[in-house]
Amino acid sequence: MLPKDLIDKYKNWKENSFAQEKDHFERLAREGQSPKYMIISCVDSRVDPNAIFKSKAGEMLVHRNIANIVPPYSQLTEHSGTIAAIEFGVTALNIKNIIIIGHSGCGGIKNGYHMCHENNFDDNSSISNWLKLLKPVYDNISGEGNDEKVKYMEKESIIVSLENLSKYPFINTEVKSGGITLYGVWNDIGSGSIETYDFEKKKFDLI
């Protein structure tokens, strides 16, 4: 059996939220999904894209990984999970809007920073192998002191992931023609604010 608190929450959802949207769920079950947005977010339990954007079931395809990283396409063999999810969203579901969401106080970014700073990676750790993808980000960071550099890295990693994403073979041409639009978002957990990346200004702006 599931833990009792989860069972209670499920029953509450089924009797209230689901009941109010029953026709919507029946239509999704019958017709399948056609989400308008794909979200690449961190696994951090404090960041919930569906809650932030008040989305209904079927509106967003959400893929989560540690530190919301999009690997270079050259890493297809090593890190196929995220790349496969993106390919599915674009080629199978025909999603035209892809949003990378990073956030404040990201433990993945912080650990990745220290691994890069100390050049201390463990080949026997899948987490270490994944966070090694942050090395190009680390090489570009600026700021004074570790805390400031980690905060800078949270946003810089989103920019590097956007650059990686734009080079995927099934995305590159579509981005150039305007068929697919990429977005970068940084969420401040404590204040609830979000900043979006301006490609022309090359900076994040508060909404």
Backbone as a ProteinNet text record, in pm:
[ID]
protein_1_A
[PRIMARY]
MLPKDLIDKYKNWKENSFAQEKDHFERLAREGQSPKYMIISCVDSRVDPNAIFKSKAGEMLVHRNIANIVPPYSQLTEHSGTIAAIEFGVTALNIKNIIIIGHSGCGGIKNGYHMCHENNFDDNSSISNWLKLLKPVYDNISGEGNDEKVKYMEKESIIVSLENLSKYPFINTEVKSGGITLYGVWNDIGSGSIETYDFEKKKFDLI
[TERTIARY]
83.9	0	88	33.9	100.7	93.6	183.1	171.7	34	-19.4	-155.5	-176.1	-74.4	-93.8	-109.2	-39.9	-54.4	-190.3	-236.9	-369.6	-476.9	-464.2	-562.1	-561.3	-440.9	-430.3	-484.9	-459.4	-513.2	-666.3	-724.4	-871	-930.7	-863.1	-909	-903.5	-793.4	-779.5	-886.9	-908.5	-1005.9	-1147	-1179.6	-1315.7	-1340.4	-1233.8	-1250.7	-1193.5	-1060.3	-998.2	-1032.3	-1016.6	-1045.6	-1192.6	-1280.3	-1424.3	-1464.9	-1400.4	-1432.9	-1381.5	-1276	-1215.3	-1234.6	-1334.7	-1353.3	-1364	-1437.7	-1451.6	-1316.5	-1236.9	-1104	-1016.3	-1016.2	-936	-986.4	-1115.4	-1170.9	-1129.3	-1125.7	-1083.2	-934.9	-852.3	-710.5	-689.8	-764.8	-752.4	-795.1	-893.1	-947.7	-862.7	-817	-750.5	-597.7	-544.6	-399.9	-355.1	-224.8	-171.7	-122.6	-135.6	-80.2	-36.7	65	109.4	165.6	143.3	191.9	335.8	374	505.6	580.8	714.5	800.5	884.5	884.5	960.3	1075.3	1196	1310.8	1345.9	1321	1331.5	1421.2	1460.6	1540.4	1452.2	1512.7	1438.4	1404.8	1457.6	1436	1287	1250.5	1109.6	1044.1	1125.6	1070.9	1025.9	1061.3	1028.3	927	807	699.2	646.2	692.4	648.7	496.8	430.3	285	216.3	270.4	213	245.5	369.8	412.2	325.8	296.5	221.4	74.2	31	-108.6	-161	-82.5	-118.8	-213.2	-297	-385.8	-313.9	-362.1	-305.6	-310.1	-198.6	-192	-136.7	-116.4	-69	82.8	155	300.3	363.5	462.9	544.7	665.6	675.6	781.6	885.8	1011.3	1123.3	1212.3	1244.7	1323.8	1454.5	1561	1689.1	1764.9	1876.2	1954.7	2012.7	1976.5	2028.4	1979.4	1867.3	1803.4	1904.7	1989.3	2095.5	2047.3	2079.1	2061.9	2200.5	2232.6	2367.1	2387.9	2512.9	2539.8	2493	2452.5	2403.6	2513.2	2638.3	2751.3	2755.8	2679.5	2675.3	2557.7	2510.5	2393.6	2406.8	2521.5	2540.5	2545.9	2618.5	2637	2511	2437.9	2326	2201.3	2157.9	2049.1	1912.5	1895.3	1763	1703.4	1777.6	1727.6	1715.5	1814	1810.6	1692.3	1664.8	1551.8	1419.4	1407.7	1283.9	1258.5	1364.7	1351.3	1313.7	1379.6	1348.8	1203.8	1155.9	1015.7	920.9	951.2	864.7	857.2	970.1	975.3	926.3	977.5	948	818.3	780.7	658.3	537.3	559.1	446.8	441	542.6	544.2	536	602.7	603.5	690.5	640.3	708.1	769.6	747	799.5	872.2	1001.3	1080.8	1136.4	1111.6	1148.1	1240	1356.6	1448.1	1430.4	1400	1378.1	1486	1566.6	1660.6	1607.4	1680.3	1625.7	1735.7	1696.9	1788.3	1820.5	1936.4	1975	1980.6	2020.9	2022.9	2140.9	2109.6	2213.5	2297.9	2237.1	2311.7	2416.7	2377.7	2472.8	2583.8	2546.7	2645.5	2746.6	2696.6	2788	2873	2811.2	2885.9	2995.9	2965.4	3067.1	3188.1	3162.4	3274	3351.3	3280.8	3350.8	3442.4	3391.7	3473.4	3588.4	3558.4	3658.8	3775.7	3743.4	3845.4	3890.6	3830.4	3856.6	3846.4	3737.4	3718.1	3593.3	3611.2	3500.7	3524	3415.2	3421.7	3361.1	3443.5	3395.8	3296.3	3291.9	3199.5	3067.2	3049.8	2927	2849.4	2725.1	2643	2614.9	2603.9	2582.3	2704.4	2821.4	2945.1	2960	2929.2	2939.3	2843.2	2724.5	2624.9	2669.2	2714.8	2751.6	2880.1	2953.9	3072.2	3032	2904.1	2853.1	2857.6	2871.8	2876.1	3015.2	3112.7	3249.6	3259.3	3195.7	3202.1	3137.8	3036.6	2972.4	3069.8	3131.5	3228.4	3341	3385	3496.2	3461.5	3329.9	3286.6	3239	3240	3178.6	3265.2	3195.5	3264.7	3203.3	3261.2	3210.2	3317.7	3288	3382.8	3325.7	3404.2	3358.7	3275.6	3279.4	3209.7	3059.6	2996	2850.4	2806.4	2876.1	2841.2	2864.4	2970.2	2999.8	2896.7	2852.2	2750	2619.8	2582.3	2460.4	2471.1	2587.1	2610.2	2597.3	2649.4	2649.9	2507.5	2416.2	2277.5	2216.6	2245.6	2189.4	2273.3	2405	2492.8	2467.4	2434.3	2407.8	2283.6	2185.9	2065.6	2103.4	2188.2	2230.8	2306.2	2398.3	2474.6	2381	2282.8	2187.4	2103.3	2066.4	1993.2	2078.1	2206.9	2298.4	2309.1	2320.5	2326.5	2198.8	2086.5	1955.7	1939.5	1985.8	1969.5	2049.6	2146.1	2230.5	2183.2	2077.4	2024.8	1977.7	2010.2	1978.3	1829.9	1744	1599.7	1538.7	1623.7	1577.2	1640.5	1765.4	1844.9	1774.7	1728.9	1664.2	1534.5	1458.9	1330.9	1350.1	1454.8	1482.5	1516.7	1598.1	1638.7	1521	1424.7	1308.2	1194	1208.7	1102.6	997.6	1021.3	924.7	924	1038.8	1051.4	1111.5	1056.7	1106.7	1161.9	1279.1	1344	1336.5	1319.3	1308.8	1396.5	1454.9	1528.7	1462.9	1441.4	1374.1	1452.2	1465.7	1525.9	1425	1399.1	1297.9	1363.3	1327.5	1371.3	1269.6	1310	1216.3	1154	1235.1	1186.5	1088	1109.5	1022	911.8	931.5	833.6	849.5	948.3	968	1038.8	1019	1092.1	1152.8	1268.3	1337.1	1348	1331	1341.4	1462.6	1522.2	1643.9	1610	1671	1657.2	1776.6	1750.5	1858.6	1931.3	1860.3	1923.4	2011.4	1959.4	2035.7	2138.7	2120.7	2206.8	2205.6	2084.9	2070.7	1931.5	1918	1790.1	1716.5	1587.4	1505.2	1390.1	1360.6	1249.2	1116.8	1025.1	890.8	810.4
-120.2	0	126.2	229.1	358.8	416	508.5	576.4	642.1	643.8	691.1	835.3	921.3	1061.2	1074.8	990	994	940.4	836	781.6	886.5	955.8	1059.9	1172.9	1213.1	1320.7	1276.1	1151	1098.5	1100.4	1052.2	1047.5	1187.4	1281.9	1420.6	1472.2	1440.9	1482	1418	1288.5	1214.6	1268	1299.1	1343.2	1489.4	1567.7	1710.8	1754.3	1766.7	1817	1731.1	1598.7	1510	1516.5	1515.2	1517.6	1643	1755.8	1880.3	1881.6	1804.2	1801.3	1666.5	1593.3	1456.9	1452.6	1544.4	1546.5	1569.7	1655.1	1684	1559.1	1486.1	1364.6	1256.5	1246.4	1147.7	1180.1	1308.9	1349.2	1318.1	1344.4	1311.3	1161.5	1082.1	936.5	888.3	954.5	913.7	962.6	1087.1	1149.6	1151.6	1123.9	1129.5	1270.4	1287.3	1416.7	1500.7	1629.9	1724.7	1850.1	1837.6	1951.9	2064.6	2185.4	2303.1	2335.9	2297.6	2333	2209.6	2214.5	2117.8	2193	2142.6	2203.1	2111.1	2166.5	2093.1	2157.9	2086.2	2143	2057.2	2113.4	2040.1	1941.6	1836.3	1738.8	1794.1	1909.7	1968	1972	1917.4	1905.9	2040.4	2145.5	2277.7	2352.1	2299.7	2366.4	2281.5	2333	2258.8	2340.2	2310.1	2386.9	2389.6	2278.6	2275.3	2372.5	2384.4	2478	2621.8	2646.9	2782.9	2839.6	2756.9	2805	2762.4	2704.4	2662.9	2586.1	2490	2416.2	2300.7	2270	2155.4	2032.8	1915.3	1791	1796.2	1758.5	1755.4	1880.6	1988.5	2114.3	2121.6	2054.2	2064	1926	1900.6	1780.4	1818.9	1763.5	1803.5	1693	1729.2	1637.2	1698.2	1618.6	1669.7	1592.1	1663.1	1600	1686.8	1638.2	1715.1	1839.5	1956.3	2086.1	2126.7	2069.7	2109	2126.8	2026.4	2032.6	1972.9	2040.9	1984.2	1950.4	1821.8	1783.9	1820.3	1837	1851.3	1725.5	1741	1624.7	1520.9	1562.6	1469.8	1370.4	1400.8	1312.8	1214.8	1189.2	1104.1	968	905.7	772.2	776.4	874.1	880.8	927.3	1021.4	1083.5	1085.4	967.8	957.9	990.8	980.3	999.6	1135.7	1241	1376.2	1404.2	1361.6	1385.3	1312.5	1189.8	1113.5	1180.1	1233.8	1301.4	1423.4	1499.5	1617.3	1576.5	1473	1425.4	1379	1310.7	1266.1	1385.7	1485.8	1603	1675.5	1684.9	1760.4	1678.4	1556.7	1479.3	1399.1	1355.5	1276	1361.2	1460.1	1542	1678.4	1708.9	1832.4	1957.8	1954.7	2070.2	2180.9	2302.9	2417.2	2513.7	2490.8	2579.6	2496.9	2521.9	2447.5	2545.6	2518	2608.9	2537.6	2594.2	2542.1	2626.2	2559.8	2630.6	2593.8	2692.2	2675.8	2746.2	2740.5	2798.2	2834.2	2911.7	2953.2	2835.4	2842	2739.7	2599.3	2585.3	2453.4	2370.2	2259.9	2173	2108.9	2078.3	2019.5	2115.4	2241.5	2342.6	2362.7	2370.2	2392.1	2278.2	2152.9	2038.3	2033	2064.8	2066.8	2171.4	2286.7	2393	2342.8	2281.6	2236.2	2121.5	2033.2	1926.7	1985.6	2087.1	2151.3	2229.7	2299.4	2383.2	2299.7	2182	2094	1987	1989.8	1886.1	1747.4	1728.1	1605.7	1532.2	1453.7	1377.4	1228.6	1158.2	1014.8	937.7	866.6	792.7	683	645	539.8	595.5	726.9	791.1	848.4	807.8	860.9	1009.4	1053.2	1195.2	1276.4	1228	1296.7	1302.4	1192.9	1186.9	1286.5	1300.6	1394.2	1538.9	1569.7	1707.5	1751.8	1657.2	1693.1	1775.1	1762.8	1841.5	1991.6	2027.3	2167.8	2230.4	2151.8	2203.5	2323.5	2321.6	2440	2562.7	2539.5	2650.2	2707.7	2619.8	2661.7	2744.4	2704.9	2773.7	2917.1	2949.5	3083.6	3171	3119.7	3195.7	3312.6	3410.4	3524.9	3554.9	3649.4	3683.2	3663.5	3710.1	3699.1	3607.4	3511.8	3420.1	3306.4	3194.5	3075.7	3096.2	3158.9	3175.7	3256.7	3364.5	3449	3375.4	3297.1	3222.3	3112.3	3047.3	2944.1	3006.1	3121.3	3188.7	3228.5	3277.5	3311	3187.2	3077.1	2952.1	2897.8	2926.5	2881.9	2935.9	3061.4	3122.2	3091	3090.7	3060.6	2920.4	2826.4	2689.5	2682.5	2768.5	2774.1	2822.1	2923.3	2977.7	2871.9	2800.6	2696.3	2583.6	2548.7	2444.2	2489.2	2616.7	2670	2661.2	2691.8	2681.8	2536.8	2443.5	2301.8	2259.6	2302.2	2264.4	2314.4	2435.1	2494.9	2422.2	2337.9	2265.6	2122.9	2079.4	1945.1	1938.8	1833.5	1828.4	1840	1792.2	1800.8	1930.4	2020.2	2148.7	2265.8	2251.6	2361	2437.3	2367.7	2432.9	2500.2	2434.3	2488.8	2617.8	2623.5	2744.7	2859.8	2832.3	2935.8	2988.7	2902.2	2943	2997.1	2987.6	3034.7	2930.3	2806.5	2699.9	2653.1	2662.4	2627.4	2746	2776.3	2886.1	2830.8	2876.2	2833.2	2944.6	2904.8	3001.6	2956.3	3053.1	3025.4	3098	3028.3	3086.3	3051.1	3148.5	3125	3161.8	3069.6	3087.5	3110	3219.4	3243.1	3176.7	3069.7	2989.9	3071.2	3146.9	3218.1	3329.1	3401.6	3514.4	3475.4	3361.8	3320.4	3390.5	3478.3	3552.9	3467.5	3503.1	3437.4	3542.3	3506.2	3589.6	3511.4	3579.7	3513.9	3567	3480.9	3518	3592.5	3707.8	3788.4	3758.2	3692.5	3650.4	3769.5	3879.1	3996	4070.2	4089.6	4160.7	4070.5	3938.8	3838.3	3853.3	3867	3881.2	3835.3	3805.4	3767.3	3891.3	3898.8	4009.9	3959.6	4033	3998.2	4023.6	3927.1	3945.9	4039.1
0	0	0	-57	-52.3	89	122.4	251.5	264.9	387.5	410	365	387.9	348.7	197.6	121	-24.6	-67.8	-1.2	-31.5	-4.3	107.1	141.8	39.4	-2.3	-100.8	-236.3	-272.2	-397.5	-395.9	-286.6	-277.8	-286.1	-222.2	-228.8	-372.6	-442.2	-582.8	-669	-648.1	-730.4	-709.8	-586.2	-555	-588.9	-600.2	-625.1	-760	-768.4	-891.4	-1012.4	-998.5	-1111	-1148.4	-1047.4	-1073.5	-1151.7	-1118	-1187.1	-1330.6	-1357.2	-1490.3	-1560.4	-1520.6	-1571	-1723.5	-1780.3	-1926.6	-1994	-1934	-1988.8	-1986.2	-1875.6	-1865.4	-1960.1	-1976.3	-2069.8	-2212.4	-2246	-2379.5	-2400.9	-2298.1	-2308	-2326.5	-2251.9	-2262.4	-2400.6	-2456	-2585.8	-2703.1	-2695.4	-2809.8	-2798.6	-2679.9	-2660.9	-2624.5	-2609	-2566.2	-2682.9	-2667.4	-2765.7	-2691.5	-2603.9	-2523.8	-2609	-2563	-2633.5	-2595.1	-2474.2	-2422.4	-2373.9	-2390.6	-2325.4	-2223.7	-2100.1	-1992.5	-1953.5	-1946.4	-1894.2	-1761.2	-1653.7	-1520.2	-1432.3	-1318.7	-1221.4	-1144.7	-1092.2	-1011.4	-873.5	-838.9	-706.5	-673.4	-557.4	-519.8	-490.8	-475.4	-446.6	-570.9	-687.1	-813.6	-888.7	-907	-972	-1090.6	-1212.4	-1329.5	-1346.6	-1317.5	-1333.6	-1238.2	-1117.2	-1020.4	-1058.7	-1100.9	-1136.4	-1248.1	-1348.8	-1464.9	-1461.8	-1349.9	-1331.2	-1453.8	-1498.2	-1618.2	-1587.8	-1683.7	-1674.2	-1729.7	-1694.9	-1749	-1901.7	-1963.3	-2108.9	-2173	-2094.8	-2152.9	-2165.1	-2073.5	-2071.9	-2059.8	-2142.8	-2130.6	-2046.7	-1926.6	-1833.7	-1821.3	-1848.7	-1827.8	-1720.7	-1618.8	-1507.1	-1494	-1466.6	-1436.5	-1336.7	-1285.8	-1190.2	-1258.7	-1205.3	-1250.6	-1389.4	-1433.1	-1560.7	-1674.8	-1692.7	-1794	-1926.6	-2035.4	-2169.2	-2221.8	-2235.2	-2281.1	-2428.3	-2469.1	-2612.6	-2685.3	-2810.3	-2885.5	-2904.4	-2894.8	-2907.1	-2791.5	-2684.5	-2567.8	-2575.9	-2696.6	-2717.3	-2649.7	-2662.6	-2605.7	-2453.3	-2399.3	-2254.8	-2181	-2241.4	-2169.9	-2258.2	-2297.1	-2394.4	-2336	-2202.1	-2142.6	-2172.7	-2141.9	-2166.6	-2314.9	-2392.3	-2536.8	-2599.5	-2554.8	-2608.3	-2574.1	-2452.7	-2413.3	-2500.8	-2529.4	-2614.7	-2756.7	-2807.3	-2942.3	-2951.7	-2848.5	-2845.9	-2848.7	-2767.6	-2763.1	-2896.1	-2964.7	-3090.2	-3208.8	-3223.6	-3344.9	-3336.6	-3216.3	-3203.1	-3166.2	-3077.3	-3030.3	-3098.2	-3178.6	-3257	-3169.9	-3057	-2967.4	-3026.2	-3019	-3080.6	-2979.3	-2851.3	-2748	-2642.1	-2623.4	-2525.5	-2423.7	-2296	-2188.4	-2089.2	-2065.7	-1964	-1838	-1726.9	-1601	-1498.9	-1461	-1351.8	-1228.6	-1118.1	-995.6	-895.6	-797.3	-691.6	-600	-538.3	-441.5	-497.4	-623.5	-688.2	-635.2	-570.1	-515.7	-624.3	-737.9	-849	-902	-918.8	-965.1	-861.9	-734.7	-628.8	-623.7	-629.1	-626.6	-752.1	-865.8	-991	-989.1	-929	-917	-839.2	-723.8	-640.2	-706.4	-777.2	-849.3	-955.5	-1027.3	-1130.3	-1067.5	-960.1	-893.1	-841.9	-789.5	-733.1	-831.9	-951.5	-1052.7	-990.1	-917.3	-840.5	-889.6	-994.2	-1050.6	-1026.8	-999.4	-970.5	-1086.9	-1160.6	-1277.4	-1241.5	-1115.8	-1070.9	-1018.6	-1028.1	-982	-1099.5	-1114	-1223	-1202.8	-1076.5	-1049.4	-1092.6	-1056.6	-1093.4	-1245.6	-1311.4	-1457.2	-1521.7	-1463.9	-1516	-1493	-1373	-1339.3	-1409.3	-1462.8	-1541.6	-1664.9	-1704.1	-1816.6	-1787.3	-1659.4	-1621.5	-1639.4	-1678.6	-1691.6	-1786.5	-1905.4	-1992.5	-1927.6	-1842.6	-1771.8	-1669	-1593.5	-1490.1	-1552.5	-1669.1	-1734.3	-1773.7	-1777.1	-1818.3	-1702.9	-1580.7	-1471.8	-1427.7	-1367.3	-1310.3	-1173.8	-1102.8	-970.2	-865.8	-745.2	-635.2	-527.7	-484.6	-380	-436.3	-367.6	-416.4	-430.1	-329.9	-333.1	-454.2	-482.2	-596.6	-727.8	-733.5	-855.6	-879.9	-772	-785.4	-837.5	-782.9	-828	-974.6	-1013.5	-1154.3	-1241.4	-1191.9	-1266.7	-1288.3	-1194.4	-1209.1	-1338.4	-1368.4	-1489	-1612.5	-1595.2	-1709.1	-1762.5	-1674	-1718.3	-1806.5	-1779.2	-1863.2	-2002.8	-2009.5	-2139.2	-2219.9	-2155.9	-2224.9	-2271.4	-2189.5	-2228.4	-2347.4	-2351.7	-2466.7	-2593.1	-2579.9	-2694.4	-2740.9	-2645.4	-2681.5	-2753.5	-2698.8	-2754.5	-2897.3	-2923.2	-3056	-3163.2	-3120.1	-3215.5	-3241.1	-3173.1	-3199.3	-3344.1	-3416.7	-3560.3	-3592.1	-3503.5	-3528.8	-3475.5	-3423.5	-3371	-3444.8	-3485	-3540.6	-3652.2	-3754.7	-3868.6	-3828.1	-3740.4	-3695.3	-3615.3	-3535.2	-3458.4	-3553.1	-3652.7	-3748.8	-3828.9	-3858.2	-3938.3	-3852.8	-3722.9	-3635.1	-3603.3	-3647.3	-3623	-3478.7	-3413.6	-3272.2	-3197.3	-3080.9	-2999.4	-2868.1	-2830.5	-2706.6	-2602.5	-2476	-2367.3	-2250.5	-2181.1	-2059.1	-1943.6	-1833.2	-1716.6	-1590.8	-1500.7	-1369.6	-1263.1	-1171.4	-1066.6	-930.9	-864.4	-727.4	-635.1	-569.8	-490.4	-377.4	-305.4	-188.2	-218.3	-329.3	-363.5	-461.6	-528.3	-629	-762.1	-772.8	-897.5	-1002.1	-1127.9	-1235.5	-1328.1	-1382.3	-1479.3	-1609.5	-1721.9	-1852	-1927.4	-2008	-2079.3	-2207.2	-2224.2	-2345	-2435.1	-2548.5	-2637	-2699.1	-2722.7	-2783.5	-2683.3	-2563.4	-2460.3	-2392.7	-2410.5	-2346.7	-2193.9	-2139.3	-1995.1	-1952.7	-1823.2	-1767.3	-1717.2	-1745.6	-1700.2	-1615.9	-1510	-1420.4	-1490	-1478.8	-1537.6	-1447.7
[MASK]
+++++++++++++++++++++++++++++++++++++++++++++++++++++++++++++++++++++++++++++++++++++++++++++++++++++++++++++++++++++++++++++++++++++++++++++++++++++++++++++++++++++++++++++++++++++++++++++++++++++++++++++++

